[in-house]
Amino acid sequence: MAPTTHCRAYRGSSVMQATATDSDDSTTANGMVRYRILSQTPHSPIPNMFTINSETGDIVTVAAGLDREVSVSCVHRVPVTPTI
């Protein structure tokens, strides 16, 4: 995916939503998935510039300070795991 975020984004600005499905029934614990950020680059202005809601997959900024003159893009590795 290639979302865009304003370079002057404030803390808590939405970046994107990761989505995944499990072939089991999504209304049961066995069919639910959880998200986490395994790694993210670049490491500036702070090492963990983004956070992810483990249940919804929403990725948001943790702090202000994105600067496209310093980094043109950010890469997130987001593994998705079943809850059971």
All heavy atoms as a GROMACS GRO file, in nm:
protein
  625
    1MET      N    1   0.084  -0.118   0.000
    1MET     CA    2   0.000   0.000   0.000
    1MET      C    3   0.088   0.124   0.000
    1MET      O    4   0.197   0.121   0.054
    1MET     CB    5  -0.088   0.001   0.124
    1MET     CG    6  -0.192  -0.107   0.125
    1MET     SD    7  -0.299  -0.086   0.267
    1MET     CE    8  -0.285  -0.247   0.337
    2ALA      N    9   0.039   0.231  -0.052
    2ALA     CA   10   0.115   0.355  -0.058
    2ALA      C   11   0.030   0.471  -0.009
    2ALA      O   12  -0.015   0.555  -0.086
    2ALA     CB   13   0.163   0.379  -0.199
    3PRO      N   14   0.008   0.480   0.123
    3PRO     CA   15  -0.070   0.593   0.176
    3PRO      C   16   0.014   0.720   0.178
    3PRO      O   17   0.136   0.715   0.166
    3PRO     CB   18  -0.102   0.548   0.317
    3PRO     CG   19   0.014   0.463   0.354
    3PRO     CD   20   0.053   0.391   0.226
    4THR      N   21  -0.051   0.832   0.190
    4THR     CA   22   0.020   0.959   0.202
    4THR      C   23  -0.018   1.025   0.334
    4THR      O   24  -0.129   1.010   0.383
    4THR     CB   25  -0.013   1.054   0.086
    4THR    OG1   26  -0.154   1.077   0.086
    4THR    CG2   27   0.030   0.995  -0.046
    5THR      N   28   0.075   1.097   0.390
    5THR     CA   29   0.055   1.170   0.515
    5THR      C   30   0.119   1.306   0.501
    5THR      O   31   0.230   1.317   0.447
    5THR     CB   32   0.118   1.096   0.634
    5THR    OG1   33   0.061   0.967   0.643
    5THR    CG2   34   0.094   1.168   0.764
    6HIS      N   35   0.053   1.407   0.547
    6HIS     CA   36   0.107   1.542   0.541
    6HIS      C   37   0.235   1.549   0.622
    6HIS      O   38   0.243   1.495   0.732
    6HIS     CB   39   0.003   1.642   0.596
    6HIS     CG   40   0.036   1.783   0.562
    6HIS    ND1   41   0.124   1.858   0.635
    6HIS    CD2   42  -0.007   1.863   0.461
    6HIS    CE1   43   0.134   1.978   0.582
    6HIS    NE2   44   0.055   1.983   0.477
    7CYS      N   45   0.338   1.616   0.570
    7CYS     CA   46   0.467   1.620   0.640
    7CYS      C   47   0.461   1.699   0.769
    7CYS      O   48   0.550   1.688   0.852
    7CYS     CB   49   0.578   1.672   0.548
    7CYS     SG   50   0.563   1.843   0.502
    8ARG      N   51   0.357   1.774   0.790
    8ARG     CA   52   0.342   1.845   0.917
    8ARG      C   53   0.233   1.779   1.003
    8ARG      O   54   0.164   1.844   1.080
    8ARG     CB   55   0.309   1.992   0.891
    8ARG     CG   56   0.426   2.067   0.833
    8ARG     CD   57   0.398   2.216   0.826
    8ARG     NE   58   0.512   2.286   0.773
    8ARG     CZ   59   0.530   2.315   0.645
    8ARG    NH1   60   0.440   2.280   0.556
    8ARG    NH2   61   0.637   2.379   0.605
    9ALA      N   62   0.219   1.650   0.987
    9ALA     CA   63   0.117   1.576   1.062
    9ALA      C   64   0.141   1.588   1.211
    9ALA      O   65   0.254   1.582   1.258
    9ALA     CB   66   0.118   1.429   1.020
   10TYR      N   67   0.034   1.606   1.284
   10TYR     CA   68   0.041   1.615   1.429
   10TYR      C   69   0.041   1.477   1.493
   10TYR      O   70   0.006   1.378   1.429
   10TYR     CB   71  -0.078   1.695   1.482
   10TYR     CG   72  -0.077   1.839   1.439
   10TYR    CD1   73  -0.160   1.882   1.336
   10TYR    CD2   74   0.007   1.930   1.499
   10TYR    CE1   75  -0.159   2.014   1.294
   10TYR    CE2   76   0.010   2.063   1.459
   10TYR     CZ   77  -0.074   2.104   1.357
   10TYR     OH   78  -0.072   2.234   1.316
   11ARG      N   79   0.074   1.472   1.621
   11ARG     CA   80   0.065   1.348   1.697
   11ARG      C   81  -0.078   1.295   1.687
   11ARG      O   82  -0.174   1.369   1.700
   11ARG     CB   83   0.100   1.376   1.842
   11ARG     CG   84   0.092   1.255   1.932
   11ARG     CD   85   0.129   1.295   2.075
   11ARG     NE   86   0.132   1.180   2.161
   11ARG     CZ   87   0.027   1.132   2.227
   11ARG    NH1   88  -0.090   1.193   2.218
   11ARG    NH2   89   0.039   1.024   2.302
   12GLY      N   90  -0.094   1.166   1.660
   12GLY     CA   91  -0.225   1.105   1.650
   12GLY      C   92  -0.287   1.113   1.511
   12GLY      O   93  -0.401   1.071   1.492
   13SER      N   94  -0.212   1.163   1.412
   13SER     CA   95  -0.264   1.170   1.275
   13SER      C   96  -0.272   1.030   1.214
   13SER      O   97  -0.179   0.951   1.224
   13SER     CB   98  -0.174   1.257   1.187
   13SER     OG   99  -0.173   1.390   1.232
   14SER      N  100  -0.384   1.000   1.152
   14SER     CA  101  -0.403   0.871   1.087
   14SER      C  102  -0.317   0.861   0.963
   14SER      O  103  -0.312   0.953   0.882
   14SER     CB  104  -0.550   0.852   1.051
   14SER     OG  105  -0.568   0.730   0.985
   15VAL      N  106  -0.249   0.748   0.946
   15VAL     CA  107  -0.164   0.725   0.830
   15VAL      C  108  -0.232   0.628   0.735
   15VAL      O  109  -0.244   0.653   0.617
   15VAL     CB  110  -0.027   0.670   0.874
   15VAL    CG1  111   0.059   0.635   0.754
   15VAL    CG2  112   0.044   0.769   0.963
   16MET      N  113  -0.276   0.516   0.787
   16MET     CA  114  -0.342   0.414   0.706
   16MET      C  115  -0.401   0.308   0.797
   16MET      O  116  -0.383   0.313   0.918
   16MET     CB  117  -0.244   0.349   0.608
   16MET     CG  118  -0.138   0.264   0.676
   16MET     SD  119  -0.025   0.181   0.562
   16MET     CE  120  -0.133   0.062   0.487
   17GLN      N  121  -0.470   0.212   0.739
   17GLN     CA  122  -0.521   0.099   0.814
   17GLN      C  123  -0.476  -0.029   0.746
   17GLN      O  124  -0.500  -0.050   0.627
   17GLN     CB  125  -0.675   0.101   0.822
   17GLN     CG  126  -0.728  -0.014   0.905
   17GLN     CD  127  -0.879  -0.011   0.918
   17GLN    OE1  128  -0.950   0.043   0.834
   17GLN    NE2  129  -0.929  -0.070   1.025
   18ALA      N  130  -0.406  -0.112   0.821
   18ALA     CA  131  -0.368  -0.244   0.772
   18ALA      C  132  -0.490  -0.334   0.784
   18ALA      O  133  -0.566  -0.324   0.880
   18ALA     CB  134  -0.253  -0.300   0.855
   19THR      N  135  -0.511  -0.420   0.686
   19THR     CA  136  -0.625  -0.511   0.692
   19THR      C  137  -0.581  -0.652   0.660
   19THR      O  138  -0.493  -0.675   0.577
   19THR     CB  139  -0.736  -0.470   0.593
   19THR    OG1  140  -0.683  -0.469   0.461
   19THR    CG2  141  -0.794  -0.334   0.626
   20ALA      N  142  -0.642  -0.746   0.730
   20ALA     CA  143  -0.615  -0.888   0.706
   20ALA      C  144  -0.738  -0.965   0.752
   20ALA      O  145  -0.817  -0.916   0.833
   20ALA     CB  146  -0.493  -0.934   0.784
   21THR      N  147  -0.756  -1.083   0.697
   21THR     CA  148  -0.866  -1.168   0.739
   21THR      C  149  -0.815  -1.309   0.767
   21THR      O  150  -0.712  -1.350   0.715
   21THR     CB  151  -0.976  -1.176   0.631
   21THR    OG1  152  -0.918  -1.223   0.509
   21THR    CG2  153  -1.041  -1.041   0.609
   22ASP      N  154  -0.889  -1.377   0.848
   22ASP     CA  155  -0.862  -1.517   0.880
   22ASP      C  156  -0.976  -1.596   0.818
   22ASP      O  157  -1.090  -1.551   0.818
   22ASP     CB  158  -0.859  -1.534   1.032
   22ASP     CG  159  -0.815  -1.672   1.075
   22ASP    OD1  160  -0.876  -1.770   1.028
   22ASP    OD2  161  -0.722  -1.684   1.156
   23SER      N  162  -0.948  -1.712   0.767
   23SER     CA  163  -1.054  -1.790   0.701
   23SER      C  164  -1.155  -1.847   0.800
   23SER      O  165  -1.263  -1.890   0.760
   23SER     CB  166  -0.993  -1.903   0.617
   23SER     OG  167  -0.917  -1.989   0.699
   24ASP      N  168  -1.122  -1.844   0.930
   24ASP     CA  169  -1.219  -1.886   1.030
   24ASP      C  170  -1.323  -1.777   1.051
   24ASP      O  171  -1.306  -1.664   1.007
   24ASP     CB  172  -1.149  -1.917   1.163
   24ASP     CG  173  -1.059  -2.039   1.154
   24ASP    OD1  174  -1.100  -2.137   1.089
   24ASP    OD2  175  -0.949  -2.036   1.211
   25ASP      N  176  -1.429  -1.809   1.119
   25ASP     CA  177  -1.538  -1.715   1.147
   25ASP      C  178  -1.485  -1.595   1.226
   25ASP      O  179  -1.436  -1.610   1.337
   25ASP     CB  180  -1.648  -1.787   1.226
   25ASP     CG  181  -1.769  -1.700   1.255
   25ASP    OD1  182  -1.767  -1.580   1.224
   25ASP    OD2  183  -1.866  -1.754   1.310
   26SER      N  184  -1.496  -1.475   1.169
   26SER     CA  185  -1.441  -1.354   1.233
   26SER      C  186  -1.515  -1.312   1.359
   26SER      O  187  -1.468  -1.226   1.432
   26SER     CB  188  -1.440  -1.238   1.134
   26SER     OG  189  -1.573  -1.204   1.098
   27THR      N  190  -1.630  -1.372   1.387
   27THR     CA  191  -1.704  -1.338   1.509
   27THR      C  192  -1.660  -1.426   1.627
   27THR      O  193  -1.707  -1.405   1.738
   27THR     CB  194  -1.856  -1.353   1.488
   27THR    OG1  195  -1.886  -1.490   1.458
   27THR    CG2  196  -1.905  -1.263   1.377
   28THR      N  197  -1.571  -1.520   1.603
   28THR     CA  198  -1.519  -1.605   1.711
   28THR      C  199  -1.374  -1.569   1.737
   28THR      O  200  -1.306  -1.512   1.651
   28THR     CB  201  -1.528  -1.754   1.675
   28THR    OG1  202  -1.438  -1.781   1.566
   28THR    CG2  203  -1.670  -1.794   1.637
   29ALA      N  204  -1.325  -1.602   1.855
   29ALA     CA  205  -1.186  -1.572   1.890
   29ALA      C  206  -1.089  -1.638   1.792
   29ALA      O  207  -0.982  -1.583   1.764
   29ALA     CB  208  -1.157  -1.616   2.033
   30ASN      N  209  -1.124  -1.752   1.740
   30ASN     CA  210  -1.036  -1.824   1.648
   30ASN      C  211  -1.022  -1.752   1.514
   30ASN      O  212  -0.922  -1.771   1.444
   30ASN     CB  213  -1.088  -1.966   1.625
   30ASN     CG  214  -0.985  -2.054   1.562
   30ASN    OD1  215  -0.870  -2.053   1.602
   30ASN    ND2  216  -1.026  -2.132   1.464
   31GLY      N  217  -1.116  -1.668   1.478
   31GLY     CA  218  -1.111  -1.598   1.350
   31GLY      C  219  -1.061  -1.456   1.358
   31GLY      O  220  -1.048  -1.388   1.257
   32MET      N  221  -1.031  -1.407   1.478
   32MET     CA  222  -0.984  -1.270   1.494
   32MET      C  223  -0.833  -1.262   1.471
   32MET      O  224  -0.760  -1.357   1.497
   32MET     CB  225  -1.017  -1.219   1.634
   32MET     CG  226  -1.164  -1.208   1.660
   32MET     SD  227  -1.191  -1.155   1.830
   32MET     CE  228  -1.368  -1.163   1.838
   33VAL      N  229  -0.786  -1.148   1.423
   33VAL     CA  230  -0.643  -1.127   1.400
   33VAL      C  231  -0.595  -1.008   1.482
   33VAL      O  232  -0.674  -0.922   1.522
   33VAL     CB  233  -0.612  -1.104   1.250
   33VAL    CG1  234  -0.645  -1.227   1.168
   33VAL    CG2  235  -0.685  -0.984   1.196
   34ARG      N  236  -0.465  -1.004   1.507
   34ARG     CA  237  -0.402  -0.893   1.580
   34ARG      C  238  -0.286  -0.841   1.498
   34ARG      O  239  -0.217  -0.916   1.428
   34ARG     CB  240  -0.352  -0.938   1.717
   34ARG     CG  241  -0.462  -0.979   1.813
   34ARG     CD  242  -0.543  -0.856   1.855
   34ARG     NE  243  -0.648  -0.890   1.947
   34ARG     CZ  244  -0.775  -0.904   1.915
   34ARG    NH1  245  -0.814  -0.890   1.789
   34ARG    NH2  246  -0.866  -0.932   2.006
   35TYR      N  247  -0.264  -0.711   1.507
   35TYR     CA  248  -0.159  -0.643   1.431
   35TYR      C  249  -0.054  -0.588   1.527
   35TYR      O  250  -0.085  -0.552   1.640
   35TYR     CB  251  -0.218  -0.524   1.354
   35TYR     CG  252  -0.333  -0.559   1.264
   35TYR    CD1  253  -0.464  -0.558   1.310
   35TYR    CD2  254  -0.310  -0.591   1.132
   35TYR    CE1  255  -0.570  -0.590   1.227
   35TYR    CE2  256  -0.415  -0.623   1.047
   35TYR     CZ  257  -0.545  -0.622   1.096
   35TYR     OH  258  -0.649  -0.653   1.012
   36ARG      N  259   0.070  -0.579   1.477
   36ARG     CA  260   0.176  -0.510   1.550
   36ARG      C  261   0.279  -0.463   1.449
   36ARG      O  262   0.292  -0.520   1.341
   36ARG     CB  263   0.239  -0.599   1.656
   36ARG     CG  264   0.320  -0.714   1.602
   36ARG     CD  265   0.372  -0.803   1.717
   36ARG     NE  266   0.439  -0.919   1.664
   36ARG     CZ  267   0.571  -0.932   1.655
   36ARG    NH1  268   0.649  -0.834   1.697
   36ARG    NH2  269   0.625  -1.040   1.604
   37ILE      N  270   0.350  -0.358   1.483
   37ILE     CA  271   0.458  -0.312   1.397
   37ILE      C  272   0.585  -0.384   1.440
   37ILE      O  273   0.630  -0.370   1.554
   37ILE     CB  274   0.476  -0.159   1.405
   37ILE    CG1  275   0.351  -0.089   1.349
   37ILE    CG2  276   0.601  -0.115   1.329
   37ILE    CD1  277   0.354   0.062   1.359
   38LEU      N  278   0.639  -0.462   1.350
   38LEU     CA  279   0.761  -0.538   1.377
   38LEU      C  280   0.883  -0.447   1.364
   38LEU      O  281   0.975  -0.451   1.444
   38LEU     CB  282   0.772  -0.656   1.281
   38LEU     CG  283   0.891  -0.748   1.298
   38LEU    CD1  284   0.887  -0.816   1.435
   38LEU    CD2  285   0.890  -0.853   1.189
   39SER      N  286   0.883  -0.363   1.262
   39SER     CA  287   0.992  -0.269   1.242
   39SER      C  288   0.942  -0.152   1.160
   39SER      O  289   0.841  -0.162   1.090
   39SER     CB  290   1.111  -0.335   1.172
   39SER     OG  291   1.076  -0.371   1.040
   40GLN      N  292   1.012  -0.040   1.172
   40GLN     CA  293   0.978   0.077   1.093
   40GLN      C  294   1.104   0.157   1.064
   40GLN      O  295   1.194   0.165   1.147
   40GLN     CB  296   0.871   0.162   1.162
   40GLN     CG  297   0.898   0.199   1.306
   40GLN     CD  298   0.779   0.268   1.369
   40GLN    OE1  299   0.739   0.375   1.326
   40GLN    NE2  300   0.724   0.207   1.472
   41THR      N  301   1.112   0.209   0.944
   41THR     CA  302   1.223   0.295   0.906
   41THR      C  303   1.165   0.416   0.833
   41THR      O  304   1.059   0.404   0.772
   41THR     CB  305   1.322   0.223   0.811
   41THR    OG1  306   1.251   0.176   0.697
   41THR    CG2  307   1.392   0.109   0.881
   42PRO      N  308   1.225   0.531   0.838
   42PRO     CA  309   1.351   0.562   0.903
   42PRO      C  310   1.333   0.573   1.055
   42PRO      O  311   1.221   0.570   1.104
   42PRO     CB  312   1.388   0.698   0.843
   42PRO     CG  313   1.256   0.762   0.814
   42PRO     CD  314   1.165   0.648   0.774
   43HIS      N  315   1.444   0.591   1.125
   43HIS     CA  316   1.441   0.600   1.271
   43HIS      C  317   1.446   0.745   1.320
   43HIS      O  318   1.480   0.769   1.435
   43HIS     CB  319   1.557   0.520   1.331
   43HIS     CG  320   1.545   0.375   1.301
   43HIS    ND1  321   1.454   0.293   1.363
   43HIS    CD2  322   1.609   0.296   1.212
   43HIS    CE1  323   1.462   0.170   1.315
   43HIS    NE2  324   1.556   0.169   1.223
   44SER      N  325   1.412   0.838   1.232
   44SER     CA  326   1.407   0.977   1.273
   44SER      C  327   1.277   1.038   1.222
   44SER      O  328   1.225   0.992   1.120
   44SER     CB  329   1.528   1.054   1.218
   44SER     OG  330   1.523   1.058   1.077
   45PRO      N  331   1.217   1.131   1.288
   45PRO     CA  332   1.273   1.206   1.399
   45PRO      C  333   1.280   1.128   1.530
   45PRO      O  334   1.355   1.164   1.619
   45PRO     CB  335   1.181   1.326   1.413
   45PRO     CG  336   1.051   1.281   1.356
   45PRO     CD  337   1.085   1.180   1.251
   46ILE      N  338   1.202   1.021   1.545
   46ILE     CA  339   1.214   0.934   1.661
   46ILE      C  340   1.207   0.789   1.612
   46ILE      O  341   1.150   0.762   1.507
   46ILE     CB  342   1.105   0.961   1.768
   46ILE    CG1  343   0.965   0.933   1.712
   46ILE    CG2  344   1.115   1.100   1.824
   46ILE    CD1  345   0.853   0.943   1.816
   47PRO      N  346   1.266   0.694   1.686
   47PRO     CA  347   1.271   0.556   1.640
   47PRO      C  348   1.135   0.491   1.615
   47PRO      O  349   1.121   0.411   1.523
   47PRO     CB  350   1.346   0.483   1.750
   47PRO     CG  351   1.424   0.588   1.820
   47PRO     CD  352   1.340   0.712   1.809
   48ASN      N  353   1.038   0.522   1.695
   48ASN     CA  354   0.904   0.464   1.679
   48ASN      C  355   0.804   0.575   1.650
   48ASN      O  356   0.723   0.612   1.734
   48ASN     CB  357   0.864   0.386   1.804
   48ASN     CG  358   0.954   0.267   1.825
   48ASN    OD1  359   0.975   0.187   1.734
   48ASN    ND2  360   1.011   0.255   1.943
   49MET      N  361   0.810   0.626   1.528
   49MET     CA  362   0.726   0.740   1.487
   49MET      C  363   0.579   0.703   1.475
   49MET      O  364   0.492   0.788   1.482
   49MET     CB  365   0.779   0.794   1.353
   49MET     CG  366   0.710   0.917   1.304
   49MET     SD  367   0.745   1.055   1.413
   49MET     CE  368   0.639   1.178   1.343
   50PHE      N  369   0.551   0.574   1.459
   50PHE     CA  370   0.415   0.528   1.437
   50PHE      C  371   0.376   0.421   1.537
   50PHE      O  372   0.462   0.350   1.590
   50PHE     CB  373   0.401   0.472   1.295
   50PHE     CG  374   0.442   0.570   1.188
   50PHE    CD1  375   0.571   0.572   1.141
   50PHE    CD2  376   0.350   0.660   1.137
   50PHE    CE1  377   0.610   0.663   1.044
   50PHE    CE2  378   0.387   0.751   1.040
   50PHE     CZ  379   0.518   0.753   0.994
   51THR      N  380   0.248   0.408   1.561
   51THR     CA  381   0.195   0.300   1.643
   51THR      C  382   0.076   0.240   1.569
   51THR      O  383   0.019   0.304   1.481
   51THR     CB  384   0.156   0.349   1.784
   51THR    OG1  385   0.125   0.237   1.866
   51THR    CG2  386   0.037   0.445   1.779
   52ILE      N  387   0.041   0.117   1.606
   52ILE     CA  388  -0.071   0.050   1.540
   52ILE      C  389  -0.168   0.000   1.646
   52ILE      O  390  -0.126  -0.049   1.752
   52ILE     CB  391  -0.021  -0.066   1.450
   52ILE    CG1  392  -0.134  -0.118   1.362
   52ILE    CG2  393   0.044  -0.176   1.533
   52ILE    CD1  394  -0.087  -0.210   1.250
   53ASN      N  395  -0.296   0.015   1.618
   53ASN     CA  396  -0.398  -0.041   1.706
   53ASN      C  397  -0.401  -0.191   1.678
   53ASN      O  398  -0.426  -0.232   1.565
   53ASN     CB  399  -0.534   0.024   1.677
   53ASN     CG  400  -0.644  -0.029   1.765
   53ASN    OD1  401  -0.670  -0.149   1.771
   53ASN    ND2  402  -0.711   0.062   1.833
   54SER      N  403  -0.374  -0.272   1.779
   54SER     CA  404  -0.360  -0.416   1.758
   54SER      C  405  -0.488  -0.482   1.710
   54SER      O  406  -0.484  -0.588   1.647
   54SER     CB  407  -0.310  -0.484   1.885
   54SER     OG  408  -0.408  -0.474   1.988
   55GLU      N  409  -0.602  -0.422   1.737
   55GLU     CA  410  -0.730  -0.482   1.698
   55GLU      C  411  -0.783  -0.431   1.564
   55GLU      O  412  -0.839  -0.506   1.486
   55GLU     CB  413  -0.834  -0.460   1.807
   55GLU     CG  414  -0.800  -0.535   1.935
   55GLU     CD  415  -0.903  -0.516   2.044
   55GLU    OE1  416  -1.011  -0.458   2.018
   55GLU    OE2  417  -0.875  -0.558   2.157
   56THR      N  418  -0.765  -0.301   1.537
   56THR     CA  419  -0.823  -0.243   1.415
   56THR      C  420  -0.724  -0.231   1.299
   56THR      O  421  -0.764  -0.218   1.185
   56THR     CB  422  -0.879  -0.103   1.442
   56THR    OG1  423  -0.771  -0.014   1.476
   56THR    CG2  424  -0.982  -0.104   1.554
   57GLY      N  425  -0.593  -0.230   1.330
   57GLY     CA  426  -0.492  -0.212   1.226
   57GLY      C  427  -0.467  -0.067   1.191
   57GLY      O  428  -0.389  -0.037   1.102
   58ASP      N  429  -0.530   0.028   1.262
   58ASP     CA  430  -0.509   0.170   1.235
   58ASP      C  431  -0.367   0.210   1.274
   58ASP      O  432  -0.324   0.186   1.386
   58ASP     CB  433  -0.608   0.257   1.312
   58ASP     CG  434  -0.750   0.242   1.262
   58ASP    OD1  435  -0.768   0.222   1.140
   58ASP    OD2  436  -0.844   0.250   1.343
   59ILE      N  437  -0.295   0.272   1.180
   59ILE     CA  438  -0.160   0.321   1.206
   59ILE      C  439  -0.167   0.472   1.219
   59ILE      O  440  -0.222   0.540   1.132
   59ILE     CB  441  -0.064   0.280   1.093
   59ILE    CG1  442  -0.054   0.128   1.085
   59ILE    CG2  443   0.074   0.343   1.115
   59ILE    CD1  444   0.029   0.077   0.969
   60VAL      N  445  -0.112   0.526   1.330
   60VAL     CA  446  -0.114   0.669   1.356
   60VAL      C  447   0.025   0.716   1.398
   60VAL      O  448   0.108   0.637   1.442
   60VAL     CB  449  -0.217   0.708   1.465
   60VAL    CG1  450  -0.358   0.672   1.423
   60VAL    CG2  451  -0.184   0.642   1.598
   61THR      N  452   0.048   0.847   1.386
   61THR     CA  453   0.175   0.905   1.428
   61THR      C  454   0.178   0.917   1.580
   61THR      O  455   0.077   0.946   1.643
   61THR     CB  456   0.197   1.043   1.365
   61THR    OG1  457   0.086   1.127   1.397
   61THR    CG2  458   0.212   1.033   1.215
   62VAL      N  459   0.296   0.895   1.637
   62VAL     CA  460   0.315   0.907   1.781
   62VAL      C  461   0.360   1.049   1.817
   62VAL      O  462   0.336   1.097   1.926
   62VAL     CB  463   0.419   0.803   1.830
   62VAL    CG1  464   0.455   0.823   1.975
   62VAL    CG2  465   0.366   0.663   1.807
   63ALA      N  466   0.424   1.116   1.723
   63ALA     CA  467   0.475   1.251   1.746
   63ALA      C  468   0.470   1.329   1.616
   63ALA      O  469   0.457   1.272   1.509
   63ALA     CB  470   0.618   1.245   1.799
   64ALA      N  471   0.481   1.459   1.628
   64ALA     CA  472   0.492   1.544   1.509
   64ALA      C  473   0.637   1.539   1.462
   64ALA      O  474   0.725   1.493   1.535
   64ALA     CB  475   0.452   1.687   1.543
   65GLY      N  476   0.664   1.583   1.342
   65GLY     CA  477   0.802   1.593   1.298
   65GLY      C  478   0.835   1.523   1.168
   65GLY      O  479   0.952   1.513   1.132
   66LEU      N  480   0.736   1.470   1.096
   66LEU     CA  481   0.766   1.410   0.966
   66LEU      C  482   0.821   1.518   0.874
   66LEU      O  483   0.771   1.630   0.870
   66LEU     CB  484   0.639   1.350   0.904
   66LEU     CG  485   0.579   1.230   0.974
   66LEU    CD1  486   0.449   1.190   0.907
   66LEU    CD2  487   0.676   1.114   0.974
   67ASP      N  488   0.926   1.486   0.800
   67ASP     CA  489   0.988   1.583   0.711
   67ASP      C  490   1.028   1.513   0.582
   67ASP      O  491   1.124   1.436   0.580
   67ASP     CB  492   1.110   1.645   0.778
   67ASP     CG  493   1.172   1.758   0.698
   67ASP    OD1  494   1.137   1.775   0.578
   67ASP    OD2  495   1.256   1.830   0.753
   68ARG      N  496   0.958   1.540   0.473
   68ARG     CA  497   0.986   1.470   0.348
   68ARG      C  498   1.120   1.511   0.288
   68ARG      O  499   1.170   1.443   0.200
   68ARG     CB  500   0.873   1.488   0.248
   68ARG     CG  501   0.866   1.626   0.191
   68ARG     CD  502   0.759   1.634   0.090
   68ARG     NE  503   0.764   1.765   0.029
   68ARG     CZ  504   0.698   1.799  -0.076
   68ARG    NH1  505   0.621   1.712  -0.134
   68ARG    NH2  506   0.707   1.919  -0.125
   69GLU      N  507   1.178   1.621   0.333
   69GLU     CA  508   1.310   1.657   0.286
   69GLU      C  509   1.418   1.571   0.350
   69GLU      O  510   1.528   1.558   0.300
   69GLU     CB  511   1.337   1.805   0.310
   69GLU     CG  512   1.247   1.894   0.225
   69GLU     CD  513   1.262   2.040   0.256
   69GLU    OE1  514   1.344   2.077   0.341
   69GLU    OE2  515   1.188   2.120   0.194
   70VAL      N  516   1.385   1.509   0.463
   70VAL     CA  517   1.477   1.418   0.532
   70VAL      C  518   1.450   1.274   0.489
   70VAL      O  519   1.541   1.199   0.457
   70VAL     CB  520   1.464   1.431   0.685
   70VAL    CG1  521   1.549   1.327   0.756
   70VAL    CG2  522   1.500   1.572   0.730
   71SER      N  523   1.323   1.234   0.486
   71SER     CA  524   1.284   1.099   0.444
   71SER      C  525   1.163   1.109   0.353
   71SER      O  526   1.060   1.163   0.392
   71SER     CB  527   1.247   1.014   0.565
   71SER     OG  528   1.361   0.981   0.638
   72VAL      N  529   1.175   1.055   0.234
   72VAL     CA  530   1.067   1.061   0.137
   72VAL      C  531   0.961   0.956   0.168
   72VAL      O  532   0.844   0.974   0.142
   72VAL     CB  533   1.122   1.043  -0.006
   72VAL    CG1  534   1.009   1.038  -0.107
   72VAL    CG2  535   1.218   1.155  -0.038
   73SER      N  536   1.002   0.844   0.227
   73SER     CA  537   0.905   0.739   0.257
   73SER      C  538   0.937   0.670   0.390
   73SER      O  539   1.048   0.682   0.442
   73SER     CB  540   0.902   0.635   0.145
   73SER     OG  541   1.026   0.568   0.140
   74CYS      N  542   0.838   0.600   0.440
   74CYS     CA  543   0.852   0.521   0.562
   74CYS      C  544   0.809   0.379   0.531
   74CYS      O  545   0.715   0.358   0.453
   74CYS     CB  546   0.763   0.576   0.673
   74CYS     SG  547   0.801   0.744   0.720
   75VAL      N  548   0.876   0.283   0.590
   75VAL     CA  549   0.843   0.143   0.568
   75VAL      C  550   0.806   0.081   0.701
   75VAL      O  551   0.877   0.098   0.801
   75VAL     CB  552   0.962   0.066   0.505
   75VAL    CG1  553   0.930  -0.081   0.491
   75VAL    CG2  554   1.000   0.127   0.372
   76HIS      N  555   0.693   0.009   0.702
   76HIS     CA  556   0.648  -0.061   0.822
   76HIS      C  557   0.635  -0.209   0.791
   76HIS      O  558   0.576  -0.245   0.689
   76HIS     CB  559   0.509  -0.011   0.866
   76HIS     CG  560   0.504   0.134   0.893
   76HIS    ND1  561   0.470   0.225   0.796
   76HIS    CD2  562   0.529   0.205   1.004
   76HIS    CE1  563   0.474   0.346   0.848
   76HIS    NE2  564   0.510   0.336   0.973
   77ARG      N  565   0.688  -0.293   0.875
   77ARG     CA  566   0.666  -0.437   0.864
   77ARG      C  567   0.563  -0.473   0.968
   77ARG      O  568   0.584  -0.455   1.088
   77ARG     CB  569   0.797  -0.514   0.887
   77ARG     CG  570   0.896  -0.490   0.773
   77ARG     CD  571   1.021  -0.572   0.786
   77ARG     NE  572   0.986  -0.713   0.789
   77ARG     CZ  573   1.055  -0.806   0.856
   77ARG    NH1  574   1.162  -0.772   0.923
   77ARG    NH2  575   1.018  -0.932   0.853
   78VAL      N  576   0.447  -0.520   0.922
   78VAL     CA  577   0.334  -0.547   1.010
   78VAL      C  578   0.293  -0.693   0.997
   78VAL      O  579   0.221  -0.730   0.904
   78VAL     CB  580   0.213  -0.455   0.978
   78VAL    CG1  581   0.096  -0.484   1.070
   78VAL    CG2  582   0.255  -0.309   0.985
   79PRO      N  583   0.339  -0.778   1.090
   79PRO     CA  584   0.290  -0.917   1.087
   79PRO      C  585   0.150  -0.924   1.146
   79PRO      O  586   0.115  -0.846   1.235
   79PRO     CB  587   0.391  -0.992   1.174
   79PRO     CG  588   0.441  -0.889   1.268
   79PRO     CD  589   0.437  -0.758   1.193
   80VAL      N  590   0.070  -1.012   1.095
   80VAL     CA  591  -0.065  -1.031   1.145
   80VAL      C  592  -0.073  -1.172   1.201
   80VAL      O  593  -0.030  -1.267   1.137
   80VAL     CB  594  -0.169  -1.013   1.032
   80VAL    CG1  595  -0.309  -1.034   1.085
   80VAL    CG2  596  -0.155  -0.875   0.970
   81THR      N  597  -0.124  -1.184   1.323
   81THR     CA  598  -0.131  -1.315   1.386
   81THR      C  599  -0.273  -1.345   1.431
   81THR      O  600  -0.348  -1.254   1.468
   81THR     CB  601  -0.039  -1.322   1.509
   81THR    OG1  602  -0.072  -1.215   1.599
   81THR    CG2  603   0.106  -1.307   1.468
   82PRO      N  604  -0.312  -1.472   1.429
   82PRO     CA  605  -0.443  -1.509   1.483
   82PRO      C  606  -0.440  -1.496   1.634
   82PRO      O  607  -0.333  -1.506   1.696
   82PRO     CB  608  -0.462  -1.653   1.440
   82PRO     CG  609  -0.326  -1.705   1.415
   82PRO     CD  610  -0.241  -1.586   1.375
   83THR      N  611  -0.554  -1.472   1.695
   83THR     CA  612  -0.559  -1.457   1.841
   83THR      C  613  -0.545  -1.589   1.913
   83THR      O  614  -0.507  -1.594   2.027
   83THR     CB  615  -0.689  -1.389   1.886
   83THR    OG1  616  -0.800  -1.466   1.838
   83THR    CG2  617  -0.697  -1.248   1.834
   84ILE      N  618  -0.580  -1.698   1.848
   84ILE     CA  619  -0.568  -1.830   1.912
   84ILE      C  620  -0.474  -1.916   1.832
   84ILE      O  621  -0.468  -1.918   1.716
   84ILE     CB  622  -0.705  -1.898   1.924
   84ILE    CG1  623  -0.789  -1.820   2.021
   84ILE    CG2  624  -0.691  -2.042   1.969
   84ILE    CD1  625  -0.927  -1.877   2.045
   0.00000   0.00000   0.00000
